Amino acid sequence: MSQKQTIGLIYGGKSSEHEVSLLTAFSVTEAINYEKYDVLPLYIKLDGTWVRGKKYSTVPEKASELRLDQKDNTTSFVSLFDLAQELDVAFPVIHGPFGEDGTLQGLLEMLDIPYVGSGVVGSALAMDKVMMKNIFSSAGLPQCNYLSYTRKELKQGELEKITQQIEDQLGYPCFVKPVNLGSSVGISKAKNMEELEVALLTAASYDNKVIVEEMIDGREVEIGVLGNDELQTSVVGEIKSVNEFYDYASKYKNIGTELVIPAQIPNHVTEQITEIAKKAFTVLECSGLSRVDFFWNPKDDQVILNEINTMPGFTPYSMYPLLFKAAGTSYPMLIEKLIELGLERYAEKKQNQITAESL
């Protein structure tokens, strides 16, 4: 029997999505194949402290075990270089800033550790909603109209001018979001100028940049992408929420939400969504996994690309795993495939020449 590989499960993180990451981490520890892998938990606390736990060779008894106490062999940035010698591959399941935005990926690159998911460029571009939409625009992908502002602009007495610009160019209702955040944290739907002012300041409290998007009248549909160079897609699923939009409670507490898998949409719409999703994944230089979100308006048969998420919700009951389950790839199979893809990308990058030729 071949020697088991050690998976460094990195979770927690310095963001408002810390609790979501803990749910994802426990789901992975429950489903991973312990005949092939050992799991080394690496918990990043809200203050940024790295805490190393004991290696798991069997499923942990309960999720609370993953909330490691700081006394459990706390590591530091320097000792991570020693840790790198123990890991065969890292599996980051941190959602949001300092985990999904390219910063953690950059650290893993410097440590020369293979890892699951998109690299520095893909992670950073997909996390920054403005940069992402700018890239999509240059690639000719269909999307909504949008405007963006910095926190400094909102604080310089320009709020009235900004709200008027949004009202003139985008109209109401519109959606206001922090640029570098996920899981619908800090998002508001504004129906008038008064609500818009509150929404802008709320979003700016979460991030330095704010994006405002016109409202698209359509059904919310999503598709999963899996792969590096050769891409596999899932079935298309639809989100039906009784709330005004697919907010945090809808995503993680199943409050007022129905997931329809597969979505009841025409074949030609599925084909169009699949094609656009693959192109969006490619132009952002993503790898491993992504969930791509769309709107489809049956009245004019128009498909609008909303955004791409490089570390989507990843519990067995989250949309991404459910979409692939419907396509024939179970949750444990998905975990194993993602580990293989991370190692594949690492091996491909190792082919790069790193010594300069003599002049």
Secondary structure in CASP SS format (residue, H / E / C, confidence):
PFRMAT SS
TARGET T0000
AUTHOR 0000-0000-0000
METHOD secondary structure of the structure
MODEL  1
M C 1.00
S C 1.00
Q C 1.00
K C 1.00
Q E 1.00
T E 1.00
I E 1.00
G E 1.00
L E 1.00
I E 1.00
Y E 1.00
G E 1.00
G C 1.00
K C 1.00
S C 1.00
S C 1.00
E C 1.00
H H 1.00
E H 1.00
V H 1.00
S H 1.00
L H 1.00
L H 1.00
T H 1.00
A H 1.00
F H 1.00
S H 1.00
V H 1.00
T H 1.00
E H 1.00
A H 1.00
I C 1.00
N C 1.00
Y C 1.00
E C 1.00
K C 1.00
Y E 1.00
D E 1.00
V E 1.00
L E 1.00
P E 1.00
L E 1.00
Y E 1.00
I E 1.00
K C 1.00
L C 1.00
D C 1.00
G C 1.00
T C 1.00
W E 1.00
V E 1.00
R E 1.00
G C 1.00
K C 1.00
K C 1.00
Y E 1.00
S C 1.00
T C 1.00
V C 1.00
P C 1.00
E C 1.00
K C 1.00
A H 1.00
S H 1.00
E H 1.00
L H 1.00
R C 1.00
L C 1.00
D C 1.00
Q C 1.00
K C 1.00
D C 1.00
N C 1.00
T E 1.00
T E 1.00
S C 1.00
F C 1.00
V C 1.00
S C 1.00
L H 1.00
F H 1.00
D H 1.00
L H 1.00
A C 1.00
Q C 1.00
E C 1.00
L C 1.00
D C 1.00
V E 1.00
A E 1.00
F E 1.00
P E 1.00
V C 1.00
I C 1.00
H C 1.00
G C 1.00
P C 1.00
F C 1.00
G C 1.00
E C 1.00
D C 1.00
G C 1.00
T H 1.00
L H 1.00
Q H 1.00
G H 1.00
L H 1.00
L H 1.00
E H 1.00
M H 1.00
L C 1.00
D C 1.00
I C 1.00
P C 1.00
Y E 1.00
V C 1.00
G C 1.00
S C 1.00
G C 1.00
V H 1.00
V H 1.00
G H 1.00
S H 1.00
A H 1.00
L H 1.00
A H 1.00
M H 1.00
D C 1.00
K H 1.00
V H 1.00
M H 1.00
M H 1.00
K H 1.00
N H 1.00
I H 1.00
F H 1.00
S H 1.00
S H 1.00
A C 1.00
G C 1.00
L C 1.00
P C 1.00
Q E 1.00
C C 1.00
N C 1.00
Y E 1.00
L E 1.00
S E 1.00
Y E 1.00
T E 1.00
R H 1.00
K H 1.00
E H 1.00
L H 1.00
K H 1.00
Q C 1.00
G C 1.00
E C 1.00
L H 1.00
E H 1.00
K H 1.00
I H 1.00
T H 1.00
Q H 1.00
Q H 1.00
I H 1.00
E H 1.00
D H 1.00
Q H 1.00
L C 1.00
G C 1.00
Y C 1.00
P C 1.00
C E 1.00
F E 1.00
V E 1.00
K E 1.00
P E 1.00
V C 1.00
N C 1.00
L C 1.00
G C 1.00
S C 1.00
S C 1.00
V C 1.00
G C 1.00
I C 1.00
S E 1.00
K E 1.00
A E 1.00
K C 1.00
N C 1.00
M H 1.00
E H 1.00
E H 1.00
L H 1.00
E H 1.00
V H 1.00
A H 1.00
L H 1.00
L H 1.00
T H 1.00
A H 1.00
A H 1.00
S C 1.00
Y C 1.00
D C 1.00
N C 1.00
K E 1.00
V E 1.00
I E 1.00
V E 1.00
E E 1.00
E E 1.00
M C 1.00
I C 1.00
D C 1.00
G C 1.00
R E 1.00
E E 1.00
V E 1.00
E E 1.00
I E 1.00
G E 1.00
V E 1.00
L E 1.00
G E 1.00
N C 1.00
D C 1.00
E C 1.00
L E 1.00
Q E 1.00
T E 1.00
S E 1.00
V E 1.00
V E 1.00
G E 1.00
E E 1.00
I E 1.00
K E 1.00
S E 1.00
V C 1.00
N C 1.00
E C 1.00
F C 1.00
Y C 1.00
D C 1.00
Y H 1.00
A H 1.00
S H 1.00
K H 1.00
Y H 1.00
K H 1.00
N C 1.00
I C 1.00
G C 1.00
T E 1.00
E E 1.00
L E 1.00
V E 1.00
I C 1.00
P C 1.00
A C 1.00
Q C 1.00
I C 1.00
P C 1.00
N H 1.00
H H 1.00
V H 1.00
T H 1.00
E H 1.00
Q H 1.00
I H 1.00
T H 1.00
E H 1.00
I H 1.00
A H 1.00
K H 1.00
K H 1.00
A H 1.00
F H 1.00
T H 1.00
V H 1.00
L C 1.00
E C 1.00
C C 1.00
S C 1.00
G E 1.00
L E 1.00
S E 1.00
R E 1.00
V E 1.00
D E 1.00
F E 1.00
F E 1.00
W E 1.00
N E 1.00
P C 1.00
K C 1.00
D C 1.00
D C 1.00
Q E 1.00
V E 1.00
I E 1.00
L E 1.00
N E 1.00
E E 1.00
I E 1.00
N E 1.00
T C 1.00
M C 1.00
P C 1.00
G C 1.00
F C 1.00
T C 1.00
P C 1.00
Y C 1.00
S C 1.00
M H 1.00
Y H 1.00
P H 1.00
L H 1.00
L H 1.00
F H 1.00
K H 1.00
A H 1.00
A C 1.00
G C 1.00
T C 1.00
S C 1.00
Y H 1.00
P H 1.00
M H 1.00
L H 1.00
I H 1.00
E H 1.00
K H 1.00
L H 1.00
I H 1.00
E H 1.00
L H 1.00
G H 1.00
L H 1.00
E H 1.00
R H 1.00
Y H 1.00
A H 1.00
E H 1.00
K H 1.00
K C 1.00
Q C 1.00
N C 1.00
Q C 1.00
I C 1.00
T C 1.00
A C 1.00
E C 1.00
S C 1.00
L C 1.00
END
